[in-house]
């Protein structure tokens, strides 16, 4: 098990990933309980330093609070839903929604890059970019700025959640047109 993620592998093959919505701060216990029930789960975690009066402490937090990812297992929904801490299976139209493998692969790449990672508010607009060099080469996302630093935001659109990592703007290239609503925002901001 990597220090920055909780992942339990099985020989289930290339099946679909789904998202589970959990009670607040129950993500780790849900991931552990489901793995003990022979489910393949993925819980991306990030490291954060918290300051107390007398010391600093490094803690691991879920990158997407209240969400755990599970591969397949939808034939055992009752077993999943009766796991303590699970609220519901994320879905649309009464069916479990599928989390695209490419989006989870992007999250894994960010977690394994050893760069500073944090949760980020979900964005619907912004420049779509691709990283040209470095450990995140080929990764695509949305470029944002926070406190003068550039960040690459990778979104899990189905959940309305995202993760951000600091990046040098010289290492990215625009891959899509600026969305119309972002263009209007830039025009009004410069006026």
Backbone as a printed PyTorch tensor [residue, N CA C, xyz], in Angstrom:
tensor([[[  0.8520,  -1.1820,   0.0000],
         [  0.0000,   0.0000,   0.0000],
         [  0.8890,   1.2330,   0.0000]],

        [[  0.6080,   2.1800,  -0.9270],
         [  1.3460,   3.4350,  -0.9750],
         [  0.9830,   4.2820,   0.2300]],

        [[  1.8780,   5.1550,   0.6250],
         [  1.6200,   6.0400,   1.7440],
         [  0.5090,   7.0290,   1.4270]],

        [[  0.3090,   7.3540,   0.1580],
         [ -0.6420,   8.3940,  -0.2110],
         [ -1.9630,   7.8650,  -0.7510]],

        [[ -2.2180,   6.5970,  -0.6280],
         [ -3.4960,   6.0740,  -1.0890],
         [ -3.8080,   4.7600,  -0.3880]],

        [[ -5.0990,   4.4780,  -0.3090],
         [ -5.5200,   3.1740,   0.1880],
         [ -6.0880,   2.4410,  -1.0120]],

        [[ -5.4580,   1.3710,  -1.3800],
         [ -5.9020,   0.6400,  -2.5560],
         [ -5.7600,  -0.8410,  -2.2900]],

        [[ -6.7750,  -1.5630,  -2.6100],
         [ -6.7290,  -3.0060,  -2.4370],
         [ -6.9680,  -3.6170,  -3.8130]],

        [[ -6.0220,  -4.3910,  -4.2880],
         [ -6.1050,  -4.9730,  -5.6210],
         [ -6.7790,  -6.3430,  -5.5690]],

        [[ -7.4580,  -6.6830,  -6.6400],
         [ -8.0010,  -8.0270,  -6.7850],
         [ -7.8390,  -8.4570,  -8.2320]],

        [[ -8.1490,  -9.6910,  -8.4980],
         [ -8.0130, -10.2200,  -9.8520],
         [ -9.3220, -10.0770, -10.6080]],

        [[ -9.9860,  -8.9380, -10.4710],
         [-11.3140,  -8.7600, -11.0580],
         [-11.2890,  -8.3690, -12.5320]],

        [[-10.1090,  -8.0540, -13.0800],
         [-10.0530,  -7.6690, -14.4790],
         [-10.4050,  -6.2080, -14.6670]],

        [[-10.6480,  -5.8070, -15.9120],
         [-10.9260,  -4.4120, -16.2440],
         [-12.4200,  -4.1300, -16.1720]],

        [[-12.9480,  -3.9970, -14.9810],
         [-14.3630,  -3.7040, -14.7950],
         [-14.5310,  -2.2280, -14.4710]],

        [[-15.7660,  -1.7620, -14.4760],
         [-16.0520,  -0.3530, -14.2500],
         [-15.8410,   0.0630, -12.8020]],

        [[-15.4370,   1.3190, -12.6350],
         [-15.3300,   1.9260, -11.3250],
         [-16.6070,   2.7010, -11.0370]],

        [[-17.0070,   2.7270,  -9.7720],
         [-18.1860,   3.4610,  -9.3260],
         [-17.7920,   4.2560,  -8.0880]],

        [[-18.5950,   5.2550,  -7.7450],
         [-18.3230,   6.0810,  -6.5720],
         [-19.3710,   5.8130,  -5.5030]],

        [[-18.9010,   5.7870,  -4.2570],
         [-19.7900,   5.6490,  -3.1110],
         [-19.7420,   6.9490,  -2.3330]],

        [[-20.8960,   7.4420,  -1.9210],
         [-20.9610,   8.6140,  -1.0620],
         [-21.0000,   8.1100,   0.3720]],

        [[-20.1040,   8.6320,   1.2190],
         [-19.9890,   8.1470,   2.5890],
         [-20.3310,   9.2510,   3.5860]],

        [[-20.5050,   8.8430,   4.8260],
         [-20.6570,   9.8190,   5.8930],
         [-19.3450,  10.5830,   6.0350]],

        [[-19.4510,  11.8210,   6.5220],
         [-18.2880,  12.6640,   6.7150],
         [-17.2690,  11.9790,   7.6280]],

        [[-16.0140,  11.9490,   7.1970],
         [-14.8810,  11.3590,   7.9060],
         [-14.9990,   9.8430,   8.1090]],

        [[-15.7400,   9.1550,   7.2430],
         [-15.8520,   7.7010,   7.3000],
         [-15.2070,   7.0270,   6.0870]],

        [[-14.5010,   7.8000,   5.2700],
         [-13.9480,   7.2570,   4.0320],
         [-12.9690,   6.1100,   4.2900]],

        [[-12.0490,   6.2860,   5.2320],
         [-11.0400,   5.2460,   5.4950],
         [-11.6750,   3.9790,   6.0530]],

        [[-12.6280,   4.1360,   6.9660],
         [-13.2640,   2.9460,   7.5440],
         [-14.1140,   2.2190,   6.5010]],

        [[-14.7610,   2.9600,   5.6000],
         [-15.5480,   2.3420,   4.5250],
         [-14.6140,   1.5740,   3.5820]],

        [[-13.4980,   2.2020,   3.1930],
         [-12.5470,   1.5400,   2.2920],
         [-12.0100,   0.2620,   2.9280]],

        [[-11.6870,   0.3250,   4.2020],
         [-11.1580,  -0.8470,   4.9060],
         [-12.2140,  -1.9500,   5.0070]],

        [[-13.4530,  -1.5820,   5.3700],
         [-14.5250,  -2.5760,   5.5210],
         [-14.8500,  -3.2420,   4.1910]],

        [[-14.9170,  -2.4630,   3.1200],
         [-15.2250,  -3.0440,   1.8060],
         [-14.0950,  -3.9330,   1.3050]],

        [[-12.8560,  -3.5540,   1.5900],
         [-11.7440,  -4.4090,   1.1720],
         [-11.7750,  -5.7330,   1.9340]],

        [[-12.2330,  -5.6990,   3.1850],
         [-12.3760,  -6.9390,   3.9510],
         [-13.5100,  -7.8100,   3.4220]],

        [[-14.4240,  -7.2050,   2.6500],
         [-15.5060,  -7.9630,   2.0210],
         [-15.1310,  -8.3440,   0.5870]],

        [[-13.8490,  -8.3060,   0.2700],
         [-13.2950,  -8.6980,  -1.0410],
         [-13.6950,  -7.7770,  -2.1810]],

        [[-13.9040,  -6.4990,  -1.8990],
         [-14.1560,  -5.5170,  -2.9530],
         [-12.8520,  -4.8000,  -3.2700]],

        [[-12.6850,  -4.4090,  -4.5180],
         [-11.5350,  -3.6080,  -4.9060],
         [-11.9220,  -2.1520,  -4.7330]],

        [[-11.2220,  -1.4410,  -3.8600],
         [-11.5470,  -0.0500,  -3.5610],
         [-10.3370,   0.8440,  -3.7940]],

        [[-10.6120,   2.1310,  -4.0000],
         [ -9.5600,   3.1290,  -4.1730],
         [ -9.9660,   4.3790,  -3.4060]],

        [[ -9.1060,   4.8050,  -2.5030],
         [ -9.3160,   6.0220,  -1.7350],
         [ -8.0600,   6.8720,  -1.8590]],

        [[ -8.0580,   7.8700,  -2.7720],
         [ -6.8700,   8.7230,  -2.8990],
         [ -6.7410,   9.6320,  -1.6770]],

        [[ -5.5390,   9.6460,  -1.1020],
         [ -5.2620,  10.4420,   0.0870],
         [ -4.1520,  11.4430,  -0.2130]],

        [[ -4.1910,  12.6000,   0.4520],
         [ -3.1080,  13.5640,   0.3330],
         [ -2.5900,  13.9150,   1.7280]],

        [[ -1.3480,  14.3400,   1.7750],
         [ -0.6760,  14.6720,   3.0320],
         [ -0.8650,  16.1680,   3.3070]],

        [[ -1.1700,  16.4920,   4.5620],
         [ -1.3260,  17.8740,   4.9690],
         [ -0.6900,  18.0610,   6.3380]],

        [[  0.0090,  19.1650,   6.5200],
         [  0.6280,  19.4610,   7.8040],
         [ -0.3310,  20.3340,   8.6020]],

        [[ -0.6780,  19.8930,   9.7970],
         [ -1.5650,  20.6350,  10.6930],
         [ -0.7590,  21.1080,  11.8900]],

        [[ -1.0080,  22.3340,  12.3010],
         [ -0.2600,  22.9310,  13.4040],
         [ -1.1050,  22.9520,  14.6700]],

        [[ -0.5440,  22.3500,  15.7250],
         [ -1.1320,  22.4540,  17.0500],
         [ -0.2750,  23.4360,  17.8350]],

        [[ -0.6710,  23.7530,  19.0470],
         [  0.0770,  24.7230,  19.8420],
         [  1.5300,  24.3150,  20.0510]],

        [[  1.7580,  23.0310,  20.2680],
         [  3.1010,  22.5790,  20.6130],
         [  3.8600,  21.8770,  19.4910]],

        [[  3.2120,  21.5910,  18.3530],
         [  3.9050,  20.8200,  17.3140],
         [  3.1620,  20.8710,  15.9830]],

        [[  3.8780,  20.4480,  14.9550],
         [  3.2930,  20.2460,  13.6300],
         [  3.1250,  18.7510,  13.4370]],

        [[  2.0590,  18.3580,  12.7630],
         [  1.8250,  16.9350,  12.5250],
         [  1.3720,  16.7370,  11.0860]],

        [[  1.9390,  15.7190,  10.4170],
         [  1.5150,  15.3680,   9.0660],
         [  0.3580,  14.3790,   9.1550]],

        [[ -0.7340,  14.7010,   8.4790],
         [ -1.9050,  13.8380,   8.4660],
         [ -2.2780,  13.5080,   7.0290]],

        [[ -2.9780,  12.3900,   6.8570],
         [ -3.4580,  11.9800,   5.5350],
         [ -4.9680,  12.2090,   5.4790]],

        [[ -5.4210,  12.9170,   4.4470],
         [ -6.8370,  13.2270,   4.2770],
         [ -7.3140,  12.7240,   2.9230]],

        [[ -8.6060,  12.3770,   2.8130],
         [ -9.1550,  11.9850,   1.5070],
         [ -9.1120,  13.1730,   0.5350]],

        [[ -8.6550,  12.9140,  -0.6620],
         [ -8.6010,  13.9610,  -1.6820],
         [-10.0070,  14.4070,  -2.0670]],

        [[-10.9540,  13.4780,  -2.0410],
         [-12.3510,  13.7870,  -2.3380],
         [-13.1840,  13.4120,  -1.1160]],

        [[-13.3600,  14.3610,  -0.1850],
         [-14.0890,  14.0480,   1.0560],
         [-15.4710,  13.4540,   0.7640]],

        [[-15.8190,  12.4250,   1.5200],
         [-17.1120,  11.7220,   1.4500],
         [-17.2570,  10.8070,   0.2360]],

        [[-16.1530,  10.4880,  -0.4500],
         [-16.2330,   9.5930,  -1.6020],
         [-15.1780,   8.4940,  -1.5160]],

        [[-15.5910,   7.2810,  -1.8680],
         [-14.7080,   6.1240,  -2.0020],
         [-15.0540,   5.4970,  -3.3500]],

        [[-14.0520,   5.0330,  -4.0730],
         [-14.2750,   4.4180,  -5.3720],
         [-14.2180,   2.9060,  -5.2350]],

        [[-15.0970,   2.2270,  -5.9480],
         [-15.1770,   0.7720,  -5.8880],
         [-15.2600,   0.2390,  -7.3120]],

        [[-14.5090,  -0.8280,  -7.5780],
         [-14.5400,  -1.4350,  -8.9110],
         [-15.5450,  -2.5770,  -8.8900]],

        [[-16.4710,  -2.5200,  -9.8400],
         [-17.4970,  -3.5600,  -9.9980],
         [-18.2820,  -3.7340,  -8.7040]],

        [[-18.7220,  -4.9520,  -8.4060],
         [-19.4310,  -5.2420,  -7.1660],
         [-20.8790,  -4.7950,  -7.1420]],

        [[-21.3890,  -4.2820,  -8.2540],
         [-22.7620,  -3.7860,  -8.2580],
         [-23.7750,  -4.9250,  -8.1780]],

        [[-23.2990,  -6.1490,  -8.3600],
         [-24.1810,  -7.3020,  -8.1610],
         [-24.3500,  -7.5990,  -6.6650]],

        [[-23.5510,  -6.9180,  -5.8300],
         [-23.6470,  -7.0770,  -4.3750],
         [-23.9660,  -5.7310,  -3.7090]],

        [[-24.9200,  -5.0010,  -4.2950],
         [-25.2420,  -3.6590,  -3.8030],
         [-25.7120,  -3.6600,  -2.3540]],

        [[-26.4800,  -4.6520,  -1.9540],
         [-26.9520,  -4.7050,  -0.5720],
         [-25.7710,  -4.8200,   0.3880]],

        [[-24.7880,  -5.6330,   0.0380],
         [-23.5960,  -5.7770,   0.8720],
         [-22.8440,  -4.4510,   0.9630]],

        [[-22.7910,  -3.7180,  -0.1300],
         [-22.1120,  -2.4170,  -0.1470],
         [-22.8830,  -1.4070,   0.6980]],

        [[-24.1920,  -1.3230,   0.4640],
         [-25.0100,  -0.3060,   1.1340],
         [-25.1660,  -0.5460,   2.6320]],

        [[-25.0000,  -1.7900,   3.0810],
         [-25.1060,  -2.0710,   4.5160],
         [-23.7670,  -1.9350,   5.2390]],

        [[-22.7370,  -1.5370,   4.5110],
         [-21.4360,  -1.2890,   5.1300],
         [-21.5360,   0.0010,   5.9470]],

        [[-21.1560,  -0.0490,   7.2340],
         [-21.2490,   1.1640,   8.0640],
         [-20.4910,   2.3360,   7.4390]],

        [[-21.1650,   3.4660,   7.3310],
         [-20.5740,   4.6750,   6.7630],
         [-20.9730,   4.9460,   5.3290]],

        [[-21.4620,   3.9460,   4.6000],
         [-21.8880,   4.1590,   3.2140],
         [-23.2910,   4.7720,   3.2250]],

        [[-23.4500,   5.8930,   2.5290],
         [-24.7530,   6.5550,   2.4450],
         [-25.5020,   6.0530,   1.2140]],

        [[-24.8510,   6.1270,   0.0440],
         [-25.4650,   5.6170,  -1.1840],
         [-24.4230,   5.4580,  -2.2790]],

        [[-24.8240,   4.7460,  -3.3210],
         [-24.0030,   4.5940,  -4.5160],
         [-24.3610,   5.7490,  -5.4360]],

        [[-23.3490,   6.4780,  -5.9020],
         [-23.5980,   7.6090,  -6.7900],
         [-24.1290,   7.0730,  -8.1130]],

        [[-25.2360,   7.6530,  -8.5820],
         [-25.8210,   7.1670,  -9.8210],
         [-26.7190,   8.1760, -10.4880]],

        [[-27.1580,   7.8130, -11.6770],
         [-28.0930,   8.6040, -12.4580],
         [-29.1760,   7.6920, -12.9840]],

        [[-30.3990,   8.1420, -12.9090],
         [-31.5140,   7.3760, -13.4510],
         [-31.6890,   6.0210, -12.8030]],

        [[-31.3530,   5.8950, -11.5480],
         [-31.5260,   4.6400, -10.8380],
         [-30.4360,   3.6120, -11.0690]],

        [[-29.4210,   3.9570, -11.8560],
         [-28.3060,   3.0360, -12.1130],
         [-27.0150,   3.6280, -11.5640]],

        [[-26.1150,   2.7750, -11.0860],
         [-24.8260,   3.2880, -10.6070],
         [-24.0630,   3.9700, -11.7420]],

        [[-23.5750,   5.1700, -11.4780],
         [-22.8020,   5.9100, -12.4830],
         [-21.3960,   5.3280, -12.5800]],

        [[-20.8470,   5.3770, -13.7740],
         [-19.5000,   4.8540, -14.0250],
         [-18.5020,   6.0100, -13.9550]],

        [[-17.4390,   5.8200, -13.1850],
         [-16.3470,   6.7930, -13.1300],
         [-15.3480,   6.3850, -14.2060]],

        [[-15.0710,   7.2650, -15.1850],
         [-14.1400,   6.8960, -16.2590],
         [-12.7490,   6.5460, -15.7230]],

        [[-12.2000,   5.4610, -16.2250],
         [-10.8710,   4.9890, -15.8200],
         [ -9.8270,   6.0730, -16.0440]],

        [[ -9.9560,   6.8470, -17.1370],
         [ -8.9660,   7.8870, -17.4380],
         [ -8.9250,   8.9560, -16.3440]],

        [[-10.0780,   9.2850, -15.7540],
         [-10.1080,  10.2960, -14.6930],
         [ -9.4350,   9.7620, -13.4280]],

        [[ -9.6760,   8.4980, -13.0820],
         [ -9.0080,   7.9190, -11.9130],
         [ -7.5070,   7.7630, -12.1630]],

        [[ -7.1180,   7.4490, -13.4010],
         [ -5.6950,   7.3570, -13.7320],
         [ -5.0160,   8.7150, -13.5640]],

        [[ -5.7070,   9.7970, -13.9310],
         [ -5.1660,  11.1500, -13.7630],
         [ -4.9850,  11.4680, -12.2780]],

        [[ -5.9520,  11.0740, -11.4530],
         [ -5.8420,  11.2900, -10.0060],
         [ -4.6540,  10.4940,  -9.4530]],

        [[ -4.5080,   9.2440,  -9.8690],
         [ -3.3680,   8.4230,  -9.4210],
         [ -2.0470,   9.0700,  -9.8000]],

        [[ -1.9680,   9.6080, -11.0170],
         [ -0.7340,  10.2260, -11.4850],
         [ -0.3850,  11.4410, -10.6260]],

        [[ -1.3820,  12.2220, -10.2540],
         [ -1.1400,  13.3750,  -9.3830],
         [ -0.6570,  12.9080,  -8.0140]],

        [[ -1.3340,  11.9230,  -7.4340],
         [ -0.9810,  11.4220,  -6.1020],
         [  0.4450,  10.8680,  -6.0880]],

        [[  0.8140,  10.1410,  -7.1240],
         [  2.1210,   9.4960,  -7.1730],
         [  3.2450,  10.4310,  -7.6040]],

        [[  2.9360,  11.6720,  -8.0030],
         [  3.9480,  12.6020,  -8.5080],
         [  4.8380,  13.1860,  -7.4210]],

        [[  4.4580,  13.0610,  -6.1530],
         [  5.2050,  13.6180,  -5.0120],
         [  5.2010,  15.1450,  -5.0140]],

        [[  4.3090,  15.7600,  -5.7830],
         [  4.1340,  17.2050,  -5.7480],
         [  3.0920,  17.5420,  -4.6940]],

        [[  2.9920,  18.8210,  -4.3370],
         [  2.0090,  19.2410,  -3.3520],
         [  0.6100,  19.1240,  -3.9450]],

        [[ -0.2380,  18.3290,  -3.3070],
         [ -1.5990,  18.0860,  -3.7820],
         [ -2.5690,  18.5370,  -2.7080]],

        [[ -3.7120,  19.0430,  -3.1290],
         [ -4.7590,  19.4450,  -2.1980],
         [ -6.1110,  19.3210,  -2.8890]],

        [[ -7.1760,  19.3430,  -2.1030],
         [ -8.5010,  19.3630,  -2.7190],
         [ -8.7060,  20.7200,  -3.3620]],

        [[ -9.5850,  20.7760,  -4.3330],
         [ -9.8200,  22.0100,  -5.0710],
         [-11.2830,  22.0780,  -5.4380]],

        [[-11.8300,  23.2770,  -5.4250],
         [-13.2240,  23.4190,  -5.8270],
         [-13.3740,  23.0480,  -7.2950]],

        [[-14.5030,  22.4490,  -7.6160],
         [-14.7590,  22.0060,  -8.9920],
         [-14.9570,  23.2120,  -9.8990]],

        [[-14.3160,  23.1910, -11.0640],
         [-14.4210,  24.2960, -12.0180],
         [-15.0850,  23.8260, -13.2990]],

        [[-15.9490,  24.6520, -13.8380],
         [-16.5780,  24.3150, -15.1110],
         [-15.9960,  25.1200, -16.2620]],

        [[-15.2520,  26.1650, -15.9550],
         [-14.6700,  26.9680, -17.0230],
         [-13.1980,  27.2160, -16.7210]],

        [[-12.4640,  27.6370, -17.7300],
         [-11.0230,  27.8730, -17.6140],
         [-10.3250,  27.2760, -18.8150]],

        [[ -9.0850,  27.5840, -18.9520],
         [ -8.3150,  27.0670, -20.0750],
         [ -8.0000,  25.5910, -19.8640]],

        [[ -8.3390,  24.7660, -20.8480],
         [ -7.9410,  23.3600, -20.8020],
         [ -6.5020,  23.3030, -21.2780]],

        [[ -5.6540,  22.6320, -20.4950],
         [ -4.2320,  22.5750, -20.8140],
         [ -3.7170,  21.1450, -20.7190]],

        [[ -2.5590,  20.9330, -21.3460],
         [ -1.8530,  19.6470, -21.2850],
         [ -0.4300,  19.9390, -20.8170]],

        [[  0.0900,  19.1220, -19.8950],
         [  1.4410,  19.2910, -19.3840],
         [  2.4220,  18.7460, -20.4240]],

        [[  3.4450,  19.5620, -20.7720],
         [  4.4030,  19.1950, -21.8150],
         [  5.6150,  18.4470, -21.2930]],

        [[  6.0500,  18.7400, -20.0460],
         [  7.2600,  18.1270, -19.5080],
         [  7.0900,  17.8160, -18.0250]],

        [[  8.0210,  17.0460, -17.4840],
         [  8.0340,  16.7700, -16.0510],
         [  7.2610,  15.5160, -15.6780]],

        [[  7.0590,  15.2850, -14.3680],
         [  6.4160,  14.0540, -13.9020],
         [  4.9360,  13.9420, -14.2820]],

        [[  4.3200,  15.0600, -14.6500],
         [  2.9000,  15.0350, -15.0320],
         [  2.7160,  15.1390, -16.5500]],

        [[  3.7620,  14.9000, -17.3090],
         [  3.7170,  15.0270, -18.7610],
         [  2.5310,  14.2590, -19.3530]],

        [[  1.7700,  14.9320, -20.2220],
         [  0.6280,  14.3220, -20.8840],
         [ -0.6780,  14.4960, -20.1420]],

        [[ -0.6160,  14.9090, -18.8880],
         [ -1.8260,  15.0860, -18.0840],
         [ -2.5830,  16.3230, -18.5730]],

        [[ -3.9030,  16.2080, -18.6480],
         [ -4.7460,  17.3120, -19.0950],
         [ -5.6410,  17.7660, -17.9610]],

        [[ -5.9160,  19.0610, -17.9280],
         [ -6.7920,  19.6130, -16.9020],
         [ -7.0710,  21.0700, -17.1610]],

        [[ -7.4930,  21.7610, -16.1170],
         [ -7.8470,  23.1770, -16.2080],
         [ -6.7990,  23.9740, -15.4470]],

        [[ -6.2990,  25.0370, -16.0570],
         [ -5.2950,  25.8770, -15.4200],
         [ -5.9820,  26.9720, -14.6100]],

        [[ -5.5840,  27.1180, -13.3370],
         [ -6.1090,  28.1810, -12.4730],
         [ -4.9420,  28.8440, -11.7640]],

        [[ -5.2370,  29.9260, -11.0440],
         [ -4.2170,  30.6030, -10.2480],
         [ -4.7320,  30.7800,  -8.8290]],

        [[ -3.8280,  30.5860,  -7.8650],
         [ -4.1650,  30.7950,  -6.4590],
         [ -2.9540,  31.4180,  -5.7930]],

        [[ -3.1330,  32.5950,  -5.2440],
         [ -2.0480,  33.3220,  -4.5700],
         [ -0.8310,  33.4650,  -5.4750]],

        [[ -1.0570,  33.7640,  -6.7390],
         [  0.0250,  33.9940,  -7.6750],
         [  0.6760,  32.7440,  -8.2380]],

        [[  0.2640,  31.5680,  -7.7780],
         [  0.8380,  30.3170,  -8.2780],
         [ -0.1340,  29.6500,  -9.2510]],

        [[  0.4180,  29.0550, -10.2970],
         [ -0.4110,  28.3380, -11.2630],
         [ -0.6910,  26.9390, -10.7400]],

        [[ -1.9140,  26.4600, -10.9850],
         [ -2.3230,  25.1230, -10.5600],
         [ -3.0290,  24.4300, -11.7180]],

        [[ -2.7970,  23.1400, -11.8060],
         [ -3.5020,  22.2990, -12.7590],
         [ -4.6010,  21.5880, -11.9870]],

        [[ -5.8270,  21.7410, -12.4490],
         [ -6.9800,  21.1390, -11.7890],
         [ -7.4600,  19.9630, -12.6280]],

        [[ -7.5170,  18.7840, -12.0060],
         [ -8.0450,  17.5860, -12.6490],
         [ -9.4000,  17.3130, -12.0190]],

        [[-10.4370,  17.2260, -12.8440],
         [-11.8110,  17.1130, -12.3460],
         [-12.3810,  15.7190, -12.5070]],

        [[-13.1430,  15.2910, -11.5060],
         [-13.9930,  14.1090, -11.6100],
         [-15.3870,  14.6710, -11.8280]],

        [[-15.7340,  14.8630, -13.0890],
         [-16.9590,  15.5690, -13.4520],
         [-18.2030,  14.9320, -12.8620]],

        [[-18.2430,  13.6180, -12.8010],
         [-19.4110,  12.9290, -12.2960],
         [-19.7120,  13.3050, -10.8510]],

        [[-18.6660,  13.5420, -10.0530],
         [-18.8380,  13.8480,  -8.6350],
         [-18.9270,  15.3410,  -8.3600]],

        [[-18.5570,  16.1540,  -9.3460],
         [-18.4940,  17.5810,  -9.0950],
         [-17.3540,  17.9000,  -8.1290]],

        [[-16.2560,  17.1570,  -8.2180],
         [-15.0890,  17.3290,  -7.3510],
         [-13.8470,  17.4540,  -8.2170]],

        [[-12.7940,  18.0040,  -7.6280],
         [-11.5560,  18.1850,  -8.3680],
         [-10.3690,  18.1710,  -7.4160]],

        [[ -9.1860,  17.9690,  -7.9910],
         [ -7.9350,  18.0340,  -7.2450],
         [ -7.0070,  18.9820,  -7.9970]],

        [[ -6.1420,  19.6780,  -7.2600],
         [ -5.2400,  20.6420,  -7.8810],
         [ -3.8090,  20.3640,  -7.4590]],

        [[ -2.8760,  20.6500,  -8.3750],
         [ -1.4580,  20.4980,  -8.1010],
         [ -0.7420,  21.7240,  -8.6730]],

        [[  0.2590,  22.2360,  -7.9250],
         [  1.0220,  23.3770,  -8.4170],
         [  1.8080,  22.9660,  -9.6420]],

        [[  1.8870,  23.8990, -10.5890],
         [  2.5720,  23.6000, -11.8430],
         [  3.1840,  24.8700, -12.4020]],

        [[  4.2600,  24.7320, -13.1370],
         [  4.8940,  25.8570, -13.8080],
         [  4.1640,  26.0930, -15.1280]],

        [[  3.6690,  27.3220, -15.3480],
         [  2.8970,  27.5960, -16.5690],
         [  3.7280,  27.4210, -17.8310]],

        [[  5.0440,  27.4480, -17.7060],
         [  5.8850,  27.2220, -18.8770],
         [  5.8440,  25.7760, -19.3360]],

        [[  5.3420,  24.8800, -18.4800],
         [  5.2920,  23.4540, -18.8020],
         [  3.9520,  23.0050, -19.3570]],

        [[  3.0330,  23.9420, -19.6390],
         [  1.7230,  23.5510, -20.1580],
         [  1.4390,  24.2380, -21.4850]],

        [[  0.5350,  23.6160, -22.2450],
         [  0.0790,  24.1990, -23.5150],
         [ -1.4370,  24.1130, -23.5740]],

        [[ -2.0770,  25.1300, -24.1450],
         [ -3.5320,  25.1300, -24.2700],
         [ -3.9340,  24.0800, -25.3040]],

        [[ -4.9680,  23.3000, -24.9930],
         [ -5.4080,  22.2380, -25.9080],
         [ -6.8170,  22.4650, -26.4250]],

        [[ -7.4900,  23.4790, -25.9350],
         [ -8.8520,  23.7210, -26.3970],
         [ -9.1470,  25.2020, -26.4050]],

        [[-10.2130,  25.5740, -27.0820],
         [-10.5840,  26.9830, -27.1000],
         [-11.0440,  27.4360, -25.7200]],

        [[-10.9390,  28.7280, -25.4750],
         [-11.4340,  29.2970, -24.2290],
         [-12.9510,  29.2340, -24.2660]],

        [[-13.5950,  28.6320, -23.2500],
         [-15.0570,  28.5920, -23.2290],
         [-15.6440,  29.9980, -23.2890]],

        [[-16.8060,  30.1490, -23.9370],
         [-17.4300,  31.4560, -24.1420],
         [-17.6300,  32.2040, -22.8290]],

        [[-18.0910,  31.5220, -21.7600],
         [-18.3390,  32.2110, -20.5000],
         [-17.0400,  32.7200, -19.8910]],

        [[-15.9090,  32.0150, -20.0970],
         [-14.6220,  32.4620, -19.5890],
         [-14.1290,  33.6550, -20.4000]],

        [[-14.3640,  33.6460, -21.7110],
         [-13.9720,  34.7490, -22.5680],
         [-14.7120,  36.0170, -22.1670]],

        [[-16.0260,  35.9130, -21.8910],
         [-16.7880,  37.0790, -21.4550],
         [-16.2600,  37.6120, -20.1300]],

        [[-15.8820,  36.7080, -19.2090],
         [-15.3300,  37.1110, -17.9090],
         [-14.0200,  37.8750, -18.1200]],

        [[-13.1750,  37.4090, -19.0480],
         [-11.8860,  38.0740, -19.2890],
         [-12.1090,  39.4490, -19.9090]],

        [[-13.0800,  39.5590, -20.8160],
         [-13.3520,  40.8440, -21.4600],
         [-13.8570,  41.8360, -20.4120]],

        [[-14.7990,  41.4260, -19.5550],
         [-15.3440,  42.3460, -18.5570],
         [-14.3030,  42.6950, -17.4980]],

        [[-13.3700,  41.7730, -17.1880],
         [-12.3370,  42.0540, -16.1930],
         [-11.3100,  43.0470, -16.7060]],

        [[-11.0770,  43.0660, -18.0240],
         [-10.0800,  43.9640, -18.5750],
         [-10.6500,  45.3480, -18.8850]],

        [[-11.9750,  45.4740, -18.8570],
         [-12.6080,  46.7670, -19.1900],
         [-12.5160,  47.7480, -18.0270]]])
